């Protein structure tokens, strides 16, 4: 993991620009906030072309929040089996 300053130096931008990118959600994977500073994965990149971005790459398919959003907050009902006699 690298700091904002290290990431800024690598991308030839100011620290403040990198912080604005973080606030705007333009860095993927998203940096983590560790107490008082952001830590950025070494392979992180700035997302520039939102129109051609494939959202399935960014979203975790097993995310419970996404499932609730897709089902309008309703829990999926389990199918009941009729008793056989």
C-alpha positions as a LaTeX table, in Angstrom:
\begin{tabular}{lrrr}
\hline
Residue & $x$ (\AA) & $y$ (\AA) & $z$ (\AA) \\
\hline
Unk1 & 0.00 & 0.00 & 0.00 \\
Unk2 & 1.18 & 3.50 & $-0.73$ \\
Unk3 & 0.32 & 6.91 & 0.66 \\
Unk4 & $-1.34$ & 9.76 & $-1.21$ \\
Unk5 & 2.04 & 11.49 & $-1.57$ \\
Unk6 & 3.66 & 8.38 & $-3.12$ \\
Unk7 & 0.72 & 7.91 & $-5.50$ \\
Unk8 & 0.83 & 11.61 & $-6.44$ \\
Unk9 & 4.54 & 11.46 & $-7.17$ \\
Unk10 & 4.07 & 8.36 & $-9.35$ \\
Unk11 & 1.28 & 10.04 & $-11.36$ \\
Unk12 & 2.91 & 13.50 & $-11.42$ \\
Unk13 & 0.01 & 15.23 & $-9.69$ \\
Unk14 & $-0.31$ & 17.19 & $-6.46$ \\
Unk15 & $-1.42$ & 15.57 & $-3.22$ \\
Unk16 & $-4.55$ & 17.71 & $-3.24$ \\
Unk17 & $-5.50$ & 16.52 & $-6.75$ \\
Unk18 & $-5.23$ & 12.91 & $-5.61$ \\
Unk19 & $-7.42$ & 13.68 & $-2.57$ \\
Unk20 & $-10.03$ & 15.22 & $-4.90$ \\
Unk21 & $-9.92$ & 12.10 & $-7.08$ \\
Unk22 & $-10.45$ & 9.97 & $-3.96$ \\
Unk23 & $-13.42$ & 12.11 & $-2.84$ \\
Unk24 & $-14.94$ & 11.90 & $-6.32$ \\
Unk25 & $-14.49$ & 8.10 & $-6.43$ \\
Unk26 & $-12.17$ & 8.27 & $-9.43$ \\
Unk27 & $-9.57$ & 5.80 & $-8.13$ \\
Unk28 & $-10.12$ & 2.05 & $-8.42$ \\
Unk29 & $-9.72$ & 0.03 & $-6.30$ \\
Unk30 & $-10.91$ & 2.53 & $-3.73$ \\
Unk31 & $-8.28$ & 3.65 & $-1.22$ \\
Unk32 & $-8.75$ & 2.75 & 2.42 \\
Unk33 & $-8.65$ & 5.34 & 5.18 \\
Unk34 & $-6.27$ & 4.23 & 7.90 \\
Unk35 & $-6.86$ & 6.51 & 10.87 \\
Unk36 & $-5.46$ & 9.74 & 9.48 \\
Unk37 & $-4.32$ & 8.96 & 5.92 \\
Unk38 & $-5.48$ & 7.16 & 2.80 \\
Unk39 & $-3.63$ & 4.05 & 1.69 \\
Unk40 & $-3.78$ & 3.27 & $-2.01$ \\
Unk41 & $-3.16$ & $-0.12$ & $-3.61$ \\
Unk42 & $-0.07$ & $-0.08$ & $-5.89$ \\
Unk43 & $-2.13$ & $-1.24$ & $-8.88$ \\
Unk44 & $-4.80$ & 1.46 & $-8.39$ \\
Unk45 & $-5.70$ & 3.59 & $-11.39$ \\
Unk46 & $-7.73$ & 6.69 & $-12.11$ \\
Unk47 & $-11.03$ & 5.86 & $-13.79$ \\
Unk48 & $-11.45$ & 8.24 & $-16.70$ \\
Unk49 & $-13.92$ & 6.83 & $-19.21$ \\
Unk50 & $-17.15$ & 6.27 & $-17.28$ \\
Unk51 & $-19.24$ & 5.70 & $-20.42$ \\
Unk52 & $-17.30$ & 2.57 & $-21.41$ \\
Unk53 & $-16.86$ & 1.30 & $-17.87$ \\
Unk54 & $-18.25$ & $-2.17$ & $-17.21$ \\
Unk55 & $-19.95$ & $-1.90$ & $-13.80$ \\
Unk56 & $-19.86$ & $-5.67$ & $-13.25$ \\
Unk57 & $-16.09$ & $-5.43$ & $-12.90$ \\
Unk58 & $-16.37$ & $-2.90$ & $-10.08$ \\
Unk59 & $-19.28$ & $-4.40$ & $-8.18$ \\
Unk60 & $-19.11$ & $-7.45$ & $-5.98$ \\
Unk61 & $-21.94$ & $-9.76$ & $-7.03$ \\
Unk62 & $-22.25$ & $-11.21$ & $-3.51$ \\
Unk63 & $-22.86$ & $-7.83$ & $-1.90$ \\
Unk64 & $-25.95$ & $-7.95$ & 0.36 \\
Unk65 & $-26.70$ & $-4.26$ & $-0.21$ \\
Unk66 & $-26.77$ & $-4.73$ & $-3.99$ \\
Unk67 & $-29.13$ & $-7.69$ & $-3.63$ \\
Unk68 & $-31.49$ & $-5.58$ & $-1.46$ \\
Unk69 & $-31.41$ & $-2.78$ & $-4.02$ \\
Unk70 & $-32.16$ & $-5.19$ & $-6.87$ \\
Unk71 & $-35.12$ & $-6.68$ & $-4.99$ \\
Unk72 & $-36.43$ & $-3.33$ & $-3.65$ \\
Unk73 & $-35.55$ & $-4.33$ & $-0.09$ \\
Unk74 & $-37.69$ & $-7.46$ & $-0.15$ \\
Unk75 & $-36.22$ & $-10.70$ & 1.07 \\
Unk76 & $-36.46$ & $-13.62$ & $-1.28$ \\
Unk77 & $-38.99$ & $-16.15$ & $-0.13$ \\
Unk78 & $-37.89$ & $-19.71$ & 0.21 \\
Unk79 & $-39.98$ & $-22.17$ & $-1.71$ \\
Unk80 & $-42.17$ & $-24.30$ & 0.54 \\
Unk81 & $-42.53$ & $-27.93$ & $-0.25$ \\
Unk82 & $-45.88$ & $-29.54$ & 0.15 \\
Unk83 & $-45.82$ & $-32.55$ & 2.46 \\
Unk84 & $-46.19$ & $-35.86$ & 0.69 \\
Unk85 & $-48.12$ & $-38.63$ & 2.38 \\
\hline
\end{tabular}
